[in-house]
């Protein structure tokens, strides 16, 4: 992937994400209805409005790459398996948080090149924080539109560790966290891909994702985290999450961490931990 090309795209994609965020907020600030897709996940007009803006904006770029998005029907695997480069989009990550009006949702745009996320844009519409990254060019944050850009860098593991968790946190996993970071860690509750972005900003240390996620949930924030110096690792194999390797669009369970000097996989798979990651189809 030409790193200059990826870097040159970031200003445009940042503006696309902000326009999608504006469309989301226009719905958020008024009454809206919630529908449910065939898999039971929620859907609002905000998801569709953001999808429309992003899809139309990406389709104007040259060269034109295919688009995989949560709100669009996926291409058949027979076609998708031939792709070397494509867009992976979640126009509104955290629709359940949007529906609860807790503000913990995001816009996510990623470019995948040979199974790796090489460009990532994540917007928090509520706060206006915009995170961007391109492979080999670092990760950056803009706190509000028009404000200066700050380069992001992960931090050494804090003591006590700052652990990001979902609001649906399962206490049954407490033993895994204690083994990894000790018993006095501090929980920080947050939804959507913003968890990994805060690790990238050095404001948190670790996020363990148990259970399946979709690939559009992680791709953009993975690029941000990796370019800031962190890792997002498949819990089973210990490799960075990768994309479009099978018909499934689901990720394995994973670890997102800021301090990559820690042997996270060694800790996770130590014999007395007896942790076995769930299998993904």
N, C-alpha and C positions, 0 to 999 in steps of 0.2 A: 504494500500500500504506500503510495506517495504521501509522505508526511506533510509536505507543503499543501497538497490538495486538501487533506483532512483539516489542517489548521485554517486554511482559507475559507472553509465552509462554516467554521464555528460562529462568526458574527451573524451570518444569515440564519443558521439554525437556532441561535439564541433568540433572534427576533421572531422566528416562527413559533418557538416555544412560548414566548411572551404573548403573542397574539392568541395562541391556543389557551393560555392562562386567562386572558381577558374574556374569552368566550365562556370559559368555565365559571369565572366569577360572576358573569352576567346572569347565569342560571342560579348559582349559589345564593345570590342576594335576593332571590325571589322564591315564590312557591314553585315546587317542581314535583313531578311524580316519579316513582321508582318502579321499573319493570324488572323482570328476571329472565335471564337467558336460559337456554335448555339445560345448562349445567347448574342452574340455581344461583349464579352470580348476579349481582345487581347491575342495572343499566339505567342511565338517565340521559336526558337530552344534552347534558354537558359532555358526556363521553362522545356522543355522536358529533357535536359541534366541533370539539377539539380534533377528532379524527378527520373531519372534512377539511379543516384548515391545514393540518399536517400533511395529509395525503396529497392535496392539491399543490402544496408548496414543494414537496419533494419531487412530484412528477414534472416540475418545470426545470429541474436540474439536469445538466449534461455532464457526463453520460447518465442515462436513466437506469436506475437499479430497481429491482423488484422490491416490494414493500410487504412485510409481514407485520400485522397489527392485531391487537386483541379484538378490535371492533370490526375486523374484516375477515371474510372466509379465507382460510389458509389454502395455498396452492397444494396440489397433490404432491406427495413425496417423490413420485417419479420425476416430476419437474423440478421440485425444490432441491433435490439431491445434487443437481448439476450446477447449482449456483456457487460461485466463489465469493460474491459480494452482494449484499442486500441491506436494506433498511429494516430495523427491528424496532417497533414502536408500541408504547403503551400511552395512549393519549390522556388517560386519567387513571393513574395507579392509585388504588385506595378508594374506589367508589363507595365502599361501605363507610369509610371515614367521611367522605363527602356527604353521604346520606345522613350521617349523624351530626354533621356540621361541626366537627371537631378540628377541621383545618389540616389534618394530616394526610394530604394527598399531593400528587405530583404529576408533572408532564415528563415523559421520557422518550428520547429519540437516540437511537444508536445506529452506527454503521458497523456491520459485520464483514470482516475480510478473512477468508480462509479459516472460518470457525471461531475467530477471536473478535472481541469488541475493540475496535480501533478508534472509535470516536463516540463520545457520550455527552449528552445534554440533558440536564435534569432541572426542572423549574418547580419551586414551591409557590403556587399561585397566591396563597394567603400572605406570605411575608415578602414575596418578590425576589427571594434569593434564587440566583441562577448559578448552577454549577456546570462547567464545561471542561472537556479534556480531549486531547488527541494523542495517539500513540507516539511516544518519544518527545512530546512537546509539553508535558506537564498538565496539571489540573489547576483550575482557577475558579474563584467565586466572585460574583458581583452581588452585593447585599440588596441593592435596589436598582432599578433601571437608571442608567446614567451615572451611577456611582463608580469609583475606581475599582479595578480588578485586583484581587489579592491572590497570590499563588498559594496553593494548598500543600500541606505537608503533614503526614501522619506523625504521631508521637510515640515514644517508647511506652511500653505498657505501664500504666499508672498503678500505684498501690495506695488505696484499693482500686481495683479495676472498675472502669465505667462500662457497663454492659447494656447494650441496646436490646430491648425486648418489645414484642408486640403487646397490645392491650389484652390480647387473648392468651397471654403467657401461661404455659402449662408447668405447674410446680413439679410435675413428675420428672422434669429434666434438671431439676436443681442439682442433683449429684454430678451431672456432667459439667455444669458450670463451676461447681466447687473444685472439681478435679483440675480444671483448666486454669482458674485464676484465684483460687482460694475462697474461703468462706465469707470474707468481708467485702465482697464486691458491691457496687452501687448500681441499682437498676435505673435505666432511663427509658421511659415509655414513649414510643413514637411509631407511627404507621408508615407504610409505603417505602419506596426506595430511599427516602431521606435518611434512614438509619445509616446506610453505607456512606452517604455523603458527609454526615457528621463525623464518622470515623476518618474519612479523608481529610476533614478540616482539623483533625487533632482534638476534637471535642468529645470523643468517645473512643473506646478501645476494641470492642468485640461485639459481634452479633452472630448468634447461632440460629440458623434456620432449619427447623425440624418440619418434615412434611414437604409435599410437593409445592413448587412455584412454577409459574410459566416463564419461559425464556425472556419475554418482553418485560418481566418484572425486574430483571437483574442486569441486562446488558449495558444500559447507559451508565448506571451507577458503578458497575464493575470497572469500566474504563476510568471513571473519575477516581475511584479508590486506588486502582493500580498505578495510575500516573501520579498520585500523591504519595506513593511509597508503600501501599498496603497490598493485601492479598484477598482473593475470594476463591476458596478452595472447595472442591468436591469432597465431602466428608469420607466417602468410601475409598477413593483412589488417591486423594491428596493433590490432584492436579487442578489448575485454574479452571473455572467453569468454561465450557466451550459450547458452540452453537451449531445447529443444523447438521448434526451427525447421525440422526435417525428420524424416523417418521414422527416420533414423539416431540412435542414442543414443551416438555416439562424438564425442569432442572432436577438434579440430585439434591439431597440435603447438603447444606454448605456452611462454611465458616467465612465470615468477613472480619478481617482483623487489620489493625493498623501497624502493629509491630511484627514485621516478617522475620525478625531474628529469633522469635520464639518458635520452638518445635511444636507447633499446634497439633500436627498429626500424630507425633509421638505421644503427646499427652492424651490425645483422644483415644488412641488405640492401645494404650498400655493394658496389660493383661488384667489388672485388677479393676479396670473401669468397665470392661465387658459391654462396650457400646457397639451396637450394630445398626448402621444407617438403614433406613427404609429403602426398598428397591423402587425405582421409578420405571414405569412402563417404557 
